[in-house]
Amino acid sequence: MPRAGPPWLPCRLQICCNGHHWLAGQLRSRGIHYQMADNACTHIADWPRAQGIADGWEAQRIHVRLDELARRGCRSIEIRDSVAEALG
């Protein structure tokens, strides 16, 4: 996966994430029939159960993973963290 980030500080990285495909994978793994059209679920055999699965999605989990990827792909973040640590 190519990674690139701005080499200057301060910098901002923006990631857009769609949970529909994540939900589709969860439904598939649980054997719940569903249909999608483009990016939308048009049919789910068990809507209440699907809602419960979707409610369990934790944004913090993806934030932690994206922070790890950003640190690997954007040297300025590593430098910023080193400077912040040195300054206490």
PyMOL commands that place a pseudoatom at each C-alpha (Angstrom):
pseudoatom trace, name=CA, resn=MET, resi=1, chain=A, elem=C, hetatm=0, pos=[0.000, 0.000, 0.000]
pseudoatom trace, name=CA, resn=PRO, resi=2, chain=A, elem=C, hetatm=0, pos=[1.641, 3.257, -1.057]
pseudoatom trace, name=CA, resn=ARG, resi=3, chain=A, elem=C, hetatm=0, pos=[1.968, 5.775, 1.726]
pseudoatom trace, name=CA, resn=ALA, resi=4, chain=A, elem=C, hetatm=0, pos=[2.826, 9.410, 1.414]
pseudoatom trace, name=CA, resn=GLY, resi=5, chain=A, elem=C, hetatm=0, pos=[2.500, 12.365, 3.668]
pseudoatom trace, name=CA, resn=PRO, resi=6, chain=A, elem=C, hetatm=0, pos=[3.561, 15.973, 3.679]
pseudoatom trace, name=CA, resn=PRO, resi=7, chain=A, elem=C, hetatm=0, pos=[7.210, 16.491, 4.714]
pseudoatom trace, name=CA, resn=TRP, resi=8, chain=A, elem=C, hetatm=0, pos=[6.503, 19.703, 6.644]
pseudoatom trace, name=CA, resn=LEU, resi=9, chain=A, elem=C, hetatm=0, pos=[5.090, 20.494, 10.071]
pseudoatom trace, name=CA, resn=PRO, resi=10, chain=A, elem=C, hetatm=0, pos=[2.398, 20.909, 11.058]
pseudoatom trace, name=CA, resn=CYS, resi=11, chain=A, elem=C, hetatm=0, pos=[0.816, 18.411, 8.728]
pseudoatom trace, name=CA, resn=ARG, resi=12, chain=A, elem=C, hetatm=0, pos=[-2.613, 16.900, 8.445]
pseudoatom trace, name=CA, resn=LEU, resi=13, chain=A, elem=C, hetatm=0, pos=[-3.564, 13.507, 7.090]
pseudoatom trace, name=CA, resn=GLN, resi=14, chain=A, elem=C, hetatm=0, pos=[-7.153, 12.750, 6.207]
pseudoatom trace, name=CA, resn=ILE, resi=15, chain=A, elem=C, hetatm=0, pos=[-8.608, 9.275, 5.724]
pseudoatom trace, name=CA, resn=CYS, resi=16, chain=A, elem=C, hetatm=0, pos=[-12.183, 8.559, 4.702]
pseudoatom trace, name=CA, resn=CYS, resi=17, chain=A, elem=C, hetatm=0, pos=[-13.586, 5.230, 5.808]
pseudoatom trace, name=CA, resn=ASN, resi=18, chain=A, elem=C, hetatm=0, pos=[-16.818, 3.553, 4.842]
pseudoatom trace, name=CA, resn=GLY, resi=19, chain=A, elem=C, hetatm=0, pos=[-18.294, 0.968, 7.163]
pseudoatom trace, name=CA, resn=HIS, resi=20, chain=A, elem=C, hetatm=0, pos=[-20.706, -0.597, 4.663]
pseudoatom trace, name=CA, resn=HIS, resi=21, chain=A, elem=C, hetatm=0, pos=[-18.143, -3.010, 3.250]
pseudoatom trace, name=CA, resn=TRP, resi=22, chain=A, elem=C, hetatm=0, pos=[-16.936, -3.815, 6.757]
pseudoatom trace, name=CA, resn=LEU, resi=23, chain=A, elem=C, hetatm=0, pos=[-20.526, -4.617, 7.724]
pseudoatom trace, name=CA, resn=ALA, resi=24, chain=A, elem=C, hetatm=0, pos=[-20.941, -6.763, 4.592]
pseudoatom trace, name=CA, resn=GLY, resi=25, chain=A, elem=C, hetatm=0, pos=[-17.916, -8.806, 5.651]
pseudoatom trace, name=CA, resn=GLN, resi=26, chain=A, elem=C, hetatm=0, pos=[-19.330, -9.227, 9.148]
pseudoatom trace, name=CA, resn=LEU, resi=27, chain=A, elem=C, hetatm=0, pos=[-22.696, -10.331, 7.764]
pseudoatom trace, name=CA, resn=ARG, resi=28, chain=A, elem=C, hetatm=0, pos=[-21.019, -12.776, 5.386]
pseudoatom trace, name=CA, resn=SER, resi=29, chain=A, elem=C, hetatm=0, pos=[-18.940, -14.309, 8.194]
pseudoatom trace, name=CA, resn=ARG, resi=30, chain=A, elem=C, hetatm=0, pos=[-22.110, -14.799, 10.275]
pseudoatom trace, name=CA, resn=GLY, resi=31, chain=A, elem=C, hetatm=0, pos=[-24.093, -16.306, 7.410]
pseudoatom trace, name=CA, resn=ILE, resi=32, chain=A, elem=C, hetatm=0, pos=[-26.606, -13.426, 7.252]
pseudoatom trace, name=CA, resn=HIS, resi=33, chain=A, elem=C, hetatm=0, pos=[-27.848, -12.910, 3.690]
pseudoatom trace, name=CA, resn=TYR, resi=34, chain=A, elem=C, hetatm=0, pos=[-27.514, -9.383, 2.302]
pseudoatom trace, name=CA, resn=GLN, resi=35, chain=A, elem=C, hetatm=0, pos=[-27.439, -7.540, -1.003]
pseudoatom trace, name=CA, resn=MET, resi=36, chain=A, elem=C, hetatm=0, pos=[-25.524, -4.414, -1.886]
pseudoatom trace, name=CA, resn=ALA, resi=37, chain=A, elem=C, hetatm=0, pos=[-25.870, -1.913, -4.701]
pseudoatom trace, name=CA, resn=ASP, resi=38, chain=A, elem=C, hetatm=0, pos=[-22.709, 0.139, -5.040]
pseudoatom trace, name=CA, resn=ASN, resi=39, chain=A, elem=C, hetatm=0, pos=[-22.086, 1.291, -1.484]
pseudoatom trace, name=CA, resn=ALA, resi=40, chain=A, elem=C, hetatm=0, pos=[-25.478, 0.635, 0.053]
pseudoatom trace, name=CA, resn=CYS, resi=41, chain=A, elem=C, hetatm=0, pos=[-27.069, -2.386, 1.684]
pseudoatom trace, name=CA, resn=THR, resi=42, chain=A, elem=C, hetatm=0, pos=[-30.351, -2.822, -0.196]
pseudoatom trace, name=CA, resn=HIS, resi=43, chain=A, elem=C, hetatm=0, pos=[-31.415, -5.994, 1.606]
pseudoatom trace, name=CA, resn=ILE, resi=44, chain=A, elem=C, hetatm=0, pos=[-30.367, -7.566, 4.900]
pseudoatom trace, name=CA, resn=ALA, resi=45, chain=A, elem=C, hetatm=0, pos=[-32.140, -10.719, 6.064]
pseudoatom trace, name=CA, resn=ASP, resi=46, chain=A, elem=C, hetatm=0, pos=[-31.868, -9.733, 9.738]
pseudoatom trace, name=CA, resn=TRP, resi=47, chain=A, elem=C, hetatm=0, pos=[-31.868, -5.933, 10.115]
pseudoatom trace, name=CA, resn=PRO, resi=48, chain=A, elem=C, hetatm=0, pos=[-31.915, -5.885, 13.953]
pseudoatom trace, name=CA, resn=ARG, resi=49, chain=A, elem=C, hetatm=0, pos=[-28.909, -8.197, 14.123]
pseudoatom trace, name=CA, resn=ALA, resi=50, chain=A, elem=C, hetatm=0, pos=[-27.094, -6.151, 11.462]
pseudoatom trace, name=CA, resn=GLN, resi=51, chain=A, elem=C, hetatm=0, pos=[-27.763, -2.992, 13.485]
pseudoatom trace, name=CA, resn=GLY, resi=52, chain=A, elem=C, hetatm=0, pos=[-26.303, -4.662, 16.562]
pseudoatom trace, name=CA, resn=ILE, resi=53, chain=A, elem=C, hetatm=0, pos=[-23.176, -5.588, 14.589]
pseudoatom trace, name=CA, resn=ALA, resi=54, chain=A, elem=C, hetatm=0, pos=[-22.865, -2.040, 13.242]
pseudoatom trace, name=CA, resn=ASP, resi=55, chain=A, elem=C, hetatm=0, pos=[-23.306, -0.591, 16.730]
pseudoatom trace, name=CA, resn=GLY, resi=56, chain=A, elem=C, hetatm=0, pos=[-20.293, -2.657, 17.823]
pseudoatom trace, name=CA, resn=TRP, resi=57, chain=A, elem=C, hetatm=0, pos=[-17.956, -0.958, 15.349]
pseudoatom trace, name=CA, resn=GLU, resi=58, chain=A, elem=C, hetatm=0, pos=[-15.400, 1.019, 17.349]
pseudoatom trace, name=CA, resn=ALA, resi=59, chain=A, elem=C, hetatm=0, pos=[-13.879, 4.031, 15.654]
pseudoatom trace, name=CA, resn=GLN, resi=60, chain=A, elem=C, hetatm=0, pos=[-11.040, 4.059, 18.169]
pseudoatom trace, name=CA, resn=ARG, resi=61, chain=A, elem=C, hetatm=0, pos=[-9.731, 0.726, 16.805]
pseudoatom trace, name=CA, resn=ILE, resi=62, chain=A, elem=C, hetatm=0, pos=[-9.273, 2.160, 13.345]
pseudoatom trace, name=CA, resn=HIS, resi=63, chain=A, elem=C, hetatm=0, pos=[-7.795, 5.392, 14.735]
pseudoatom trace, name=CA, resn=VAL, resi=64, chain=A, elem=C, hetatm=0, pos=[-5.045, 3.409, 16.466]
pseudoatom trace, name=CA, resn=ARG, resi=65, chain=A, elem=C, hetatm=0, pos=[-4.252, 1.473, 13.280]
pseudoatom trace, name=CA, resn=LEU, resi=66, chain=A, elem=C, hetatm=0, pos=[-4.270, 4.601, 11.109]
pseudoatom trace, name=CA, resn=ASP, resi=67, chain=A, elem=C, hetatm=0, pos=[-1.964, 6.366, 13.565]
pseudoatom trace, name=CA, resn=GLU, resi=68, chain=A, elem=C, hetatm=0, pos=[0.478, 3.446, 13.210]
pseudoatom trace, name=CA, resn=LEU, resi=69, chain=A, elem=C, hetatm=0, pos=[0.348, 3.655, 9.409]
pseudoatom trace, name=CA, resn=ALA, resi=70, chain=A, elem=C, hetatm=0, pos=[0.763, 7.433, 9.453]
pseudoatom trace, name=CA, resn=ARG, resi=71, chain=A, elem=C, hetatm=0, pos=[3.865, 7.173, 11.631]
pseudoatom trace, name=CA, resn=ARG, resi=72, chain=A, elem=C, hetatm=0, pos=[5.394, 4.652, 9.212]
pseudoatom trace, name=CA, resn=GLY, resi=73, chain=A, elem=C, hetatm=0, pos=[4.592, 6.672, 6.106]
pseudoatom trace, name=CA, resn=CYS, resi=74, chain=A, elem=C, hetatm=0, pos=[5.070, 10.249, 7.265]
pseudoatom trace, name=CA, resn=ARG, resi=75, chain=A, elem=C, hetatm=0, pos=[8.504, 11.021, 8.686]
pseudoatom trace, name=CA, resn=SER, resi=76, chain=A, elem=C, hetatm=0, pos=[7.386, 14.456, 9.904]
pseudoatom trace, name=CA, resn=ILE, resi=77, chain=A, elem=C, hetatm=0, pos=[5.080, 12.802, 12.463]
pseudoatom trace, name=CA, resn=GLU, resi=78, chain=A, elem=C, hetatm=0, pos=[8.004, 10.800, 13.849]
pseudoatom trace, name=CA, resn=ILE, resi=79, chain=A, elem=C, hetatm=0, pos=[10.119, 13.966, 14.065]
pseudoatom trace, name=CA, resn=ARG, resi=80, chain=A, elem=C, hetatm=0, pos=[7.269, 15.891, 15.730]
pseudoatom trace, name=CA, resn=ASP, resi=81, chain=A, elem=C, hetatm=0, pos=[6.852, 13.164, 18.338]
pseudoatom trace, name=CA, resn=SER, resi=82, chain=A, elem=C, hetatm=0, pos=[10.612, 13.096, 19.009]
pseudoatom trace, name=CA, resn=VAL, resi=83, chain=A, elem=C, hetatm=0, pos=[10.735, 16.864, 19.461]
pseudoatom trace, name=CA, resn=ALA, resi=84, chain=A, elem=C, hetatm=0, pos=[7.678, 16.821, 21.733]
pseudoatom trace, name=CA, resn=GLU, resi=85, chain=A, elem=C, hetatm=0, pos=[9.235, 14.056, 23.847]
pseudoatom trace, name=CA, resn=ALA, resi=86, chain=A, elem=C, hetatm=0, pos=[12.553, 15.918, 24.096]
pseudoatom trace, name=CA, resn=LEU, resi=87, chain=A, elem=C, hetatm=0, pos=[10.828, 19.118, 25.178]
pseudoatom trace, name=CA, resn=GLY, resi=88, chain=A, elem=C, hetatm=0, pos=[8.817, 17.204, 27.759]
for i in range(1, 88): cmd.bond("trace and resi %d" % i, "trace and resi %d" % (i + 1))
show_as sticks, trace
zoom trace
